[in-house]
Amino acid sequence: MIKEVCVENFTMVPKAVSQGAGRIELCDHLNVGGTTVSHGVALQTIQYC
């Protein structure tokens, strides 16, 4: 089973990965339904993963 998690910023990504997340939906502003993150945040997350 693949575990997927939706996180609001990069700081939550390492914890999600360490807890077994196989997919990460990275959003910004989840309080308004989620928006696309900045290019810098996306790049940082891709490099980490």
PDBQT receptor file of N, H, CA, C and O in Angstrom, charges set to zero:
ATOM      1  N   MET A   1       0.834  -1.167   0.000  1.00  0.00    +0.000 N 
ATOM      2  CA  MET A   1       0.000   0.000   0.000  1.00  0.00    +0.000 C 
ATOM      3  C   MET A   1       0.893   1.250   0.000  1.00  0.00    +0.000 C 
ATOM      4  O   MET A   1       1.864   1.328   0.753  1.00  0.00    +0.000 OA
ATOM      5  N   ILE A   2       0.559   2.198  -0.833  1.00  0.00    +0.000 N 
ATOM      6  H   ILE A   2      -0.229   2.135  -1.444  1.00  0.00    +0.000 HD
ATOM      7  CA  ILE A   2       1.303   3.464  -0.894  1.00  0.00    +0.000 C 
ATOM      8  C   ILE A   2       0.610   4.473   0.010  1.00  0.00    +0.000 C 
ATOM      9  O   ILE A   2      -0.595   4.700  -0.100  1.00  0.00    +0.000 OA
ATOM     10  N   LYS A   3       1.380   5.070   0.897  1.00  0.00    +0.000 N 
ATOM     11  H   LYS A   3       2.359   4.885   0.987  1.00  0.00    +0.000 HD
ATOM     12  CA  LYS A   3       0.845   6.109   1.776  1.00  0.00    +0.000 C 
ATOM     13  C   LYS A   3       1.102   7.472   1.143  1.00  0.00    +0.000 C 
ATOM     14  O   LYS A   3       2.219   7.770   0.720  1.00  0.00    +0.000 OA
ATOM     15  N   GLU A   4       0.066   8.289   1.084  1.00  0.00    +0.000 N 
ATOM     16  H   GLU A   4      -0.842   8.047   1.428  1.00  0.00    +0.000 HD
ATOM     17  CA  GLU A   4       0.190   9.630   0.532  1.00  0.00    +0.000 C 
ATOM     18  C   GLU A   4      -0.212  10.630   1.608  1.00  0.00    +0.000 C 
ATOM     19  O   GLU A   4      -1.147  10.395   2.374  1.00  0.00    +0.000 OA
ATOM     20  N   VAL A   5       0.500  11.739   1.653  1.00  0.00    +0.000 N 
ATOM     21  H   VAL A   5       1.259  11.930   1.031  1.00  0.00    +0.000 HD
ATOM     22  CA  VAL A   5       0.219  12.774   2.639  1.00  0.00    +0.000 C 
ATOM     23  C   VAL A   5       0.236  14.138   1.954  1.00  0.00    +0.000 C 
ATOM     24  O   VAL A   5       0.996  14.363   1.011  1.00  0.00    +0.000 OA
ATOM     25  N   CYS A   6      -0.592  15.022   2.429  1.00  0.00    +0.000 N 
ATOM     26  H   CYS A   6      -1.209  14.839   3.195  1.00  0.00    +0.000 HD
ATOM     27  CA  CYS A   6      -0.610  16.397   1.934  1.00  0.00    +0.000 C 
ATOM     28  C   CYS A   6       0.008  17.275   3.016  1.00  0.00    +0.000 C 
ATOM     29  O   CYS A   6      -0.477  17.306   4.147  1.00  0.00    +0.000 OA
ATOM     30  N   VAL A   7       1.062  17.979   2.674  1.00  0.00    +0.000 N 
ATOM     31  H   VAL A   7       1.455  17.954   1.755  1.00  0.00    +0.000 HD
ATOM     32  CA  VAL A   7       1.724  18.860   3.638  1.00  0.00    +0.000 C 
ATOM     33  C   VAL A   7       1.738  20.288   3.112  1.00  0.00    +0.000 C 
ATOM     34  O   VAL A   7       1.678  20.529   1.906  1.00  0.00    +0.000 OA
ATOM     35  N   GLU A   8       1.820  21.228   4.051  1.00  0.00    +0.000 N 
ATOM     36  H   GLU A   8       1.869  21.032   5.031  1.00  0.00    +0.000 HD
ATOM     37  CA  GLU A   8       1.706  22.634   3.682  1.00  0.00    +0.000 C 
ATOM     38  C   GLU A   8       3.044  23.308   3.416  1.00  0.00    +0.000 C 
ATOM     39  O   GLU A   8       3.077  24.366   2.787  1.00  0.00    +0.000 OA
ATOM     40  N   ASN A   9       4.133  22.736   3.869  1.00  0.00    +0.000 N 
ATOM     41  H   ASN A   9       4.107  21.877   4.380  1.00  0.00    +0.000 HD
ATOM     42  CA  ASN A   9       5.431  23.343   3.591  1.00  0.00    +0.000 C 
ATOM     43  C   ASN A   9       6.533  22.302   3.691  1.00  0.00    +0.000 C 
ATOM     44  O   ASN A   9       6.309  21.187   4.164  1.00  0.00    +0.000 OA
ATOM     45  N   PHE A  10       7.725  22.677   3.242  1.00  0.00    +0.000 N 
ATOM     46  H   PHE A  10       7.907  23.582   2.858  1.00  0.00    +0.000 HD
ATOM     47  CA  PHE A  10       8.836  21.724   3.186  1.00  0.00    +0.000 C 
ATOM     48  C   PHE A  10       9.200  21.172   4.556  1.00  0.00    +0.000 C 
ATOM     49  O   PHE A  10       9.622  20.020   4.661  1.00  0.00    +0.000 OA
ATOM     50  N   THR A  11       9.047  21.966   5.600  1.00  0.00    +0.000 N 
ATOM     51  H   THR A  11       8.704  22.901   5.514  1.00  0.00    +0.000 HD
ATOM     52  CA  THR A  11       9.491  21.508   6.919  1.00  0.00    +0.000 C 
ATOM     53  C   THR A  11       8.774  20.246   7.371  1.00  0.00    +0.000 C 
ATOM     54  O   THR A  11       9.261  19.546   8.258  1.00  0.00    +0.000 OA
ATOM     55  N   MET A  12       7.635  19.948   6.780  1.00  0.00    +0.000 N 
ATOM     56  H   MET A  12       7.239  20.517   6.059  1.00  0.00    +0.000 HD
ATOM     57  CA  MET A  12       6.885  18.741   7.144  1.00  0.00    +0.000 C 
ATOM     58  C   MET A  12       7.289  17.531   6.308  1.00  0.00    +0.000 C 
ATOM     59  O   MET A  12       6.907  16.406   6.631  1.00  0.00    +0.000 OA
ATOM     60  N   VAL A  13       8.048  17.740   5.252  1.00  0.00    +0.000 N 
ATOM     61  H   VAL A  13       8.359  18.653   4.989  1.00  0.00    +0.000 HD
ATOM     62  CA  VAL A  13       8.407  16.653   4.330  1.00  0.00    +0.000 C 
ATOM     63  C   VAL A  13       9.296  15.596   4.984  1.00  0.00    +0.000 C 
ATOM     64  O   VAL A  13       8.976  14.412   4.874  1.00  0.00    +0.000 OA
ATOM     65  N   PRO A  14      10.391  15.953   5.656  1.00  0.00    +0.000 N 
ATOM     66  CA  PRO A  14      11.237  14.905   6.248  1.00  0.00    +0.000 C 
ATOM     67  C   PRO A  14      10.479  14.001   7.223  1.00  0.00    +0.000 C 
ATOM     68  O   PRO A  14      10.690  12.788   7.233  1.00  0.00    +0.000 OA
ATOM     69  N   LYS A  15       9.612  14.574   8.029  1.00  0.00    +0.000 N 
ATOM     70  H   LYS A  15       9.440  15.559   8.021  1.00  0.00    +0.000 HD
ATOM     71  CA  LYS A  15       8.836  13.765   8.973  1.00  0.00    +0.000 C 
ATOM     72  C   LYS A  15       7.890  12.828   8.221  1.00  0.00    +0.000 C 
ATOM     73  O   LYS A  15       7.746  11.662   8.586  1.00  0.00    +0.000 OA
ATOM     74  N   ALA A  16       7.255  13.334   7.184  1.00  0.00    +0.000 N 
ATOM     75  H   ALA A  16       7.372  14.282   6.886  1.00  0.00    +0.000 HD
ATOM     76  CA  ALA A  16       6.341  12.505   6.399  1.00  0.00    +0.000 C 
ATOM     77  C   ALA A  16       7.082  11.328   5.770  1.00  0.00    +0.000 C 
ATOM     78  O   ALA A  16       6.588  10.201   5.782  1.00  0.00    +0.000 OA
ATOM     79  N   VAL A  17       8.257  11.591   5.227  1.00  0.00    +0.000 N 
ATOM     80  H   VAL A  17       8.658  12.507   5.217  1.00  0.00    +0.000 HD
ATOM     81  CA  VAL A  17       9.063  10.534   4.606  1.00  0.00    +0.000 C 
ATOM     82  C   VAL A  17       9.491   9.514   5.668  1.00  0.00    +0.000 C 
ATOM     83  O   VAL A  17       9.416   8.306   5.443  1.00  0.00    +0.000 OA
ATOM     84  N   SER A  18       9.940  10.013   6.824  1.00  0.00    +0.000 N 
ATOM     85  H   SER A  18      10.001  10.994   7.006  1.00  0.00    +0.000 HD
ATOM     86  CA  SER A  18      10.404   9.099   7.875  1.00  0.00    +0.000 C 
ATOM     87  C   SER A  18       9.271   8.249   8.442  1.00  0.00    +0.000 C 
ATOM     88  O   SER A  18       9.515   7.178   8.999  1.00  0.00    +0.000 OA
ATOM     89  N   GLN A  19       8.037   8.722   8.303  1.00  0.00    +0.000 N 
ATOM     90  H   GLN A  19       7.839   9.592   7.851  1.00  0.00    +0.000 HD
ATOM     91  CA  GLN A  19       6.893   7.955   8.789  1.00  0.00    +0.000 C 
ATOM     92  C   GLN A  19       6.273   7.089   7.698  1.00  0.00    +0.000 C 
ATOM     93  O   GLN A  19       5.207   6.504   7.891  1.00  0.00    +0.000 OA
ATOM     94  N   GLY A  20       6.950   7.010   6.544  1.00  0.00    +0.000 N 
ATOM     95  H   GLY A  20       7.815   7.485   6.387  1.00  0.00    +0.000 HD
ATOM     96  CA  GLY A  20       6.546   6.053   5.530  1.00  0.00    +0.000 C 
ATOM     97  C   GLY A  20       5.756   6.583   4.352  1.00  0.00    +0.000 C 
ATOM     98  O   GLY A  20       5.229   5.794   3.568  1.00  0.00    +0.000 OA
ATOM     99  N   ALA A  21       5.659   7.886   4.204  1.00  0.00    +0.000 N 
ATOM    100  H   ALA A  21       6.087   8.527   4.841  1.00  0.00    +0.000 HD
ATOM    101  CA  ALA A  21       4.926   8.434   3.061  1.00  0.00    +0.000 C 
ATOM    102  C   ALA A  21       5.654   8.082   1.770  1.00  0.00    +0.000 C 
ATOM    103  O   ALA A  21       6.854   8.322   1.634  1.00  0.00    +0.000 OA
ATOM    104  N   GLY A  22       4.916   7.514   0.829  1.00  0.00    +0.000 N 
ATOM    105  H   GLY A  22       3.942   7.319   0.940  1.00  0.00    +0.000 HD
ATOM    106  CA  GLY A  22       5.477   7.172  -0.471  1.00  0.00    +0.000 C 
ATOM    107  C   GLY A  22       5.171   8.229  -1.520  1.00  0.00    +0.000 C 
ATOM    108  O   GLY A  22       5.811   8.289  -2.569  1.00  0.00    +0.000 OA
ATOM    109  N   ARG A  23       4.187   9.057  -1.220  1.00  0.00    +0.000 N 
ATOM    110  H   ARG A  23       3.668   9.008  -0.367  1.00  0.00    +0.000 HD
ATOM    111  CA  ARG A  23       3.811  10.164  -2.099  1.00  0.00    +0.000 C 
ATOM    112  C   ARG A  23       3.543  11.384  -1.236  1.00  0.00    +0.000 C 
ATOM    113  O   ARG A  23       3.001  11.274  -0.136  1.00  0.00    +0.000 OA
ATOM    114  N   ILE A  24       3.922  12.530  -1.737  1.00  0.00    +0.000 N 
ATOM    115  H   ILE A  24       4.362  12.619  -2.631  1.00  0.00    +0.000 HD
ATOM    116  CA  ILE A  24       3.710  13.772  -1.006  1.00  0.00    +0.000 C 
ATOM    117  C   ILE A  24       3.032  14.780  -1.921  1.00  0.00    +0.000 C 
ATOM    118  O   ILE A  24       3.512  15.066  -3.018  1.00  0.00    +0.000 OA
ATOM    119  N   GLU A  25       1.919  15.308  -1.456  1.00  0.00    +0.000 N 
ATOM    120  H   GLU A  25       1.529  15.076  -0.565  1.00  0.00    +0.000 HD
ATOM    121  CA  GLU A  25       1.274  16.415  -2.150  1.00  0.00    +0.000 C 
ATOM    122  C   GLU A  25       1.674  17.673  -1.398  1.00  0.00    +0.000 C 
ATOM    123  O   GLU A  25       1.258  17.886  -0.259  1.00  0.00    +0.000 OA
ATOM    124  N   LEU A  26       2.479  18.501  -2.040  1.00  0.00    +0.000 N 
ATOM    125  H   LEU A  26       2.817  18.328  -2.965  1.00  0.00    +0.000 HD
ATOM    126  CA  LEU A  26       3.002  19.704  -1.404  1.00  0.00    +0.000 C 
ATOM    127  C   LEU A  26       2.157  20.895  -1.832  1.00  0.00    +0.000 C 
ATOM    128  O   LEU A  26       2.103  21.242  -3.012  1.00  0.00    +0.000 OA
ATOM    129  N   CYS A  27       1.511  21.503  -0.879  1.00  0.00    +0.000 N 
ATOM    130  H   CYS A  27       1.555  21.221   0.080  1.00  0.00    +0.000 HD
ATOM    131  CA  CYS A  27       0.627  22.642  -1.154  1.00  0.00    +0.000 C 
ATOM    132  C   CYS A  27       1.048  23.830  -0.295  1.00  0.00    +0.000 C 
ATOM    133  O   CYS A  27       1.901  23.712   0.585  1.00  0.00    +0.000 OA
ATOM    134  N   ASP A  28       0.450  24.935  -0.560  1.00  0.00    +0.000 N 
ATOM    135  H   ASP A  28      -0.243  25.031  -1.274  1.00  0.00    +0.000 HD
ATOM    136  CA  ASP A  28       0.602  26.140   0.251  1.00  0.00    +0.000 C 
ATOM    137  C   ASP A  28      -0.807  26.606   0.586  1.00  0.00    +0.000 C 
ATOM    138  O   ASP A  28      -1.734  26.364  -0.188  1.00  0.00    +0.000 OA
ATOM    139  N   HIS A  29      -0.981  27.244   1.682  1.00  0.00    +0.000 N 
ATOM    140  H   HIS A  29      -0.228  27.440   2.311  1.00  0.00    +0.000 HD
ATOM    141  CA  HIS A  29      -2.274  27.828   2.067  1.00  0.00    +0.000 C 
ATOM    142  C   HIS A  29      -3.413  26.804   2.053  1.00  0.00    +0.000 C 
ATOM    143  O   HIS A  29      -4.419  26.989   1.368  1.00  0.00    +0.000 OA
ATOM    144  N   LEU A  30      -3.243  25.726   2.818  1.00  0.00    +0.000 N 
ATOM    145  H   LEU A  30      -2.426  25.575   3.375  1.00  0.00    +0.000 HD
ATOM    146  CA  LEU A  30      -4.291  24.702   2.883  1.00  0.00    +0.000 C 
ATOM    147  C   LEU A  30      -5.603  25.253   3.442  1.00  0.00    +0.000 C 
ATOM    148  O   LEU A  30      -6.672  24.697   3.190  1.00  0.00    +0.000 OA
ATOM    149  N   ASN A  31      -5.518  26.347   4.202  1.00  0.00    +0.000 N 
ATOM    150  H   ASN A  31      -4.650  26.798   4.407  1.00  0.00    +0.000 HD
ATOM    151  CA  ASN A  31      -6.725  26.924   4.782  1.00  0.00    +0.000 C 
ATOM    152  C   ASN A  31      -7.686  27.473   3.729  1.00  0.00    +0.000 C 
ATOM    153  O   ASN A  31      -8.857  27.712   4.024  1.00  0.00    +0.000 OA
ATOM    154  N   VAL A  32      -7.201  27.674   2.510  1.00  0.00    +0.000 N 
ATOM    155  H   VAL A  32      -6.250  27.480   2.270  1.00  0.00    +0.000 HD
ATOM    156  CA  VAL A  32      -8.074  28.133   1.421  1.00  0.00    +0.000 C 
ATOM    157  C   VAL A  32      -8.193  27.076   0.326  1.00  0.00    +0.000 C 
ATOM    158  O   VAL A  32      -8.550  27.386  -0.810  1.00  0.00    +0.000 OA
ATOM    159  N   GLY A  33      -7.898  25.850   0.669  1.00  0.00    +0.000 N 
ATOM    160  H   GLY A  33      -7.608  25.597   1.593  1.00  0.00    +0.000 HD
ATOM    161  CA  GLY A  33      -8.048  24.759  -0.282  1.00  0.00    +0.000 C 
ATOM    162  C   GLY A  33      -6.758  24.305  -0.940  1.00  0.00    +0.000 C 
ATOM    163  O   GLY A  33      -6.753  23.324  -1.684  1.00  0.00    +0.000 OA
ATOM    164  N   GLY A  34      -5.673  25.002  -0.678  1.00  0.00    +0.000 N 
ATOM    165  H   GLY A  34      -5.677  25.799  -0.074  1.00  0.00    +0.000 HD
ATOM    166  CA  GLY A  34      -4.377  24.617  -1.228  1.00  0.00    +0.000 C 
ATOM    167  C   GLY A  34      -4.038  25.350  -2.508  1.00  0.00    +0.000 C 
ATOM    168  O   GLY A  34      -4.848  25.408  -3.434  1.00  0.00    +0.000 OA
ATOM    169  N   THR A  35      -2.853  25.903  -2.561  1.00  0.00    +0.000 N 
ATOM    170  H   THR A  35      -2.195  25.856  -1.809  1.00  0.00    +0.000 HD
ATOM    171  CA  THR A  35      -2.357  26.583  -3.747  1.00  0.00    +0.000 C 
ATOM    172  C   THR A  35      -0.993  26.015  -4.097  1.00  0.00    +0.000 C 
ATOM    173  O   THR A  35      -0.399  25.276  -3.311  1.00  0.00    +0.000 OA
ATOM    174  N   THR A  36      -0.505  26.356  -5.262  1.00  0.00    +0.000 N 
ATOM    175  H   THR A  36      -0.987  26.956  -5.900  1.00  0.00    +0.000 HD
ATOM    176  CA  THR A  36       0.798  25.885  -5.711  1.00  0.00    +0.000 C 
ATOM    177  C   THR A  36       1.911  26.557  -4.917  1.00  0.00    +0.000 C 
ATOM    178  O   THR A  36       1.873  27.761  -4.666  1.00  0.00    +0.000 OA
ATOM    179  N   VAL A  37       2.893  25.766  -4.529  1.00  0.00    +0.000 N 
ATOM    180  H   VAL A  37       2.924  24.788  -4.733  1.00  0.00    +0.000 HD
ATOM    181  CA  VAL A  37       4.036  26.315  -3.792  1.00  0.00    +0.000 C 
ATOM    182  C   VAL A  37       4.942  27.091  -4.734  1.00  0.00    +0.000 C 
ATOM    183  O   VAL A  37       4.832  26.977  -5.955  1.00  0.00    +0.000 OA
ATOM    184  N   SER A  38       5.836  27.880  -4.156  1.00  0.00    +0.000 N 
ATOM    185  H   SER A  38       5.925  27.973  -3.165  1.00  0.00    +0.000 HD
ATOM    186  CA  SER A  38       6.782  28.642  -4.967  1.00  0.00    +0.000 C 
ATOM    187  C   SER A  38       7.780  27.698  -5.636  1.00  0.00    +0.000 C 
ATOM    188  O   SER A  38       7.942  26.547  -5.229  1.00  0.00    +0.000 OA
ATOM    189  N   HIS A  39       8.435  28.209  -6.660  1.00  0.00    +0.000 N 
ATOM    190  H   HIS A  39       8.303  29.143  -6.990  1.00  0.00    +0.000 HD
ATOM    191  CA  HIS A  39       9.440  27.422  -7.381  1.00  0.00    +0.000 C 
ATOM    192  C   HIS A  39      10.550  26.987  -6.425  1.00  0.00    +0.000 C 
ATOM    193  O   HIS A  39      11.013  25.849  -6.495  1.00  0.00    +0.000 OA
ATOM    194  N   GLY A  40      10.974  27.869  -5.548  1.00  0.00    +0.000 N 
ATOM    195  H   GLY A  40      10.597  28.794  -5.492  1.00  0.00    +0.000 HD
ATOM    196  CA  GLY A  40      12.043  27.553  -4.609  1.00  0.00    +0.000 C 
ATOM    197  C   GLY A  40      11.683  26.413  -3.652  1.00  0.00    +0.000 C 
ATOM    198  O   GLY A  40      12.504  25.535  -3.388  1.00  0.00    +0.000 OA
ATOM    199  N   VAL A  41      10.472  26.433  -3.145  1.00  0.00    +0.000 N 
ATOM    200  H   VAL A  41       9.805  27.147  -3.359  1.00  0.00    +0.000 HD
ATOM    201  CA  VAL A  41      10.022  25.370  -2.250  1.00  0.00    +0.000 C 
ATOM    202  C   VAL A  41       9.920  24.048  -3.001  1.00  0.00    +0.000 C 
ATOM    203  O   VAL A  41      10.320  23.004  -2.485  1.00  0.00    +0.000 OA
ATOM    204  N   ALA A  42       9.397  24.090  -4.193  1.00  0.00    +0.000 N 
ATOM    205  H   ALA A  42       9.072  24.938  -4.612  1.00  0.00    +0.000 HD
ATOM    206  CA  ALA A  42       9.296  22.868  -5.004  1.00  0.00    +0.000 C 
ATOM    207  C   ALA A  42      10.689  22.304  -5.286  1.00  0.00    +0.000 C 
ATOM    208  O   ALA A  42      10.898  21.097  -5.166  1.00  0.00    +0.000 OA
ATOM    209  N   LEU A  43      11.629  23.148  -5.654  1.00  0.00    +0.000 N 
ATOM    210  H   LEU A  43      11.459  24.128  -5.752  1.00  0.00    +0.000 HD
ATOM    211  CA  LEU A  43      12.994  22.716  -5.949  1.00  0.00    +0.000 C 
ATOM    212  C   LEU A  43      13.669  22.116  -4.715  1.00  0.00    +0.000 C 
ATOM    213  O   LEU A  43      14.319  21.075  -4.804  1.00  0.00    +0.000 OA
ATOM    214  N   GLN A  44      13.516  22.766  -3.581  1.00  0.00    +0.000 N 
ATOM    215  H   GLN A  44      12.988  23.612  -3.509  1.00  0.00    +0.000 HD
ATOM    216  CA  GLN A  44      14.096  22.263  -2.335  1.00  0.00    +0.000 C 
ATOM    217  C   GLN A  44      13.526  20.882  -1.997  1.00  0.00    +0.000 C 
ATOM    218  O   GLN A  44      14.266  19.991  -1.581  1.00  0.00    +0.000 OA
ATOM    219  N   THR A  45      12.243  20.708  -2.172  1.00  0.00    +0.000 N 
ATOM    220  H   THR A  45      11.642  21.432  -2.511  1.00  0.00    +0.000 HD
ATOM    221  CA  THR A  45      11.603  19.437  -1.873  1.00  0.00    +0.000 C 
ATOM    222  C   THR A  45      12.068  18.338  -2.824  1.00  0.00    +0.000 C 
ATOM    223  O   THR A  45      12.347  17.219  -2.395  1.00  0.00    +0.000 OA
ATOM    224  N   ILE A  46      12.151  18.652  -4.099  1.00  0.00    +0.000 N 
ATOM    225  H   ILE A  46      11.925  19.561  -4.449  1.00  0.00    +0.000 HD
ATOM    226  CA  ILE A  46      12.614  17.682  -5.083  1.00  0.00    +0.000 C 
ATOM    227  C   ILE A  46      14.049  17.248  -4.776  1.00  0.00    +0.000 C 
ATOM    228  O   ILE A  46      14.371  16.063  -4.856  1.00  0.00    +0.000 OA
ATOM    229  N   GLN A  47      14.904  18.201  -4.427  1.00  0.00    +0.000 N 
ATOM    230  H   GLN A  47      14.642  19.164  -4.362  1.00  0.00    +0.000 HD
ATOM    231  CA  GLN A  47      16.298  17.867  -4.100  1.00  0.00    +0.000 C 
ATOM    232  C   GLN A  47      16.373  16.989  -2.870  1.00  0.00    +0.000 C 
ATOM    233  O   GLN A  47      17.201  16.079  -2.810  1.00  0.00    +0.000 OA
ATOM    234  N   TYR A  48      15.523  17.244  -1.885  1.00  0.00    +0.000 N 
ATOM    235  H   TYR A  48      14.851  17.983  -1.934  1.00  0.00    +0.000 HD
ATOM    236  CA  TYR A  48      15.517  16.432  -0.676  1.00  0.00    +0.000 C 
ATOM    237  C   TYR A  48      15.060  15.003  -0.969  1.00  0.00    +0.000 C 
ATOM    238  O   TYR A  48      15.664  14.035  -0.508  1.00  0.00    +0.000 OA
ATOM    239  N   CYS A  49      13.993  14.897  -1.737  1.00  0.00    +0.000 N 
ATOM    240  H   CYS A  49      13.503  15.684  -2.112  1.00  0.00    +0.000 HD
ATOM    241  CA  CYS A  49      13.426  13.580  -2.001  1.00  0.00    +0.000 C 
ATOM    242  C   CYS A  49      14.310  12.776  -2.942  1.00  0.00    +0.000 C 
ATOM    243  O   CYS A  49      13.984  11.637  -3.274  1.00  0.00    +0.000 OA
TER     244      CYS A  49
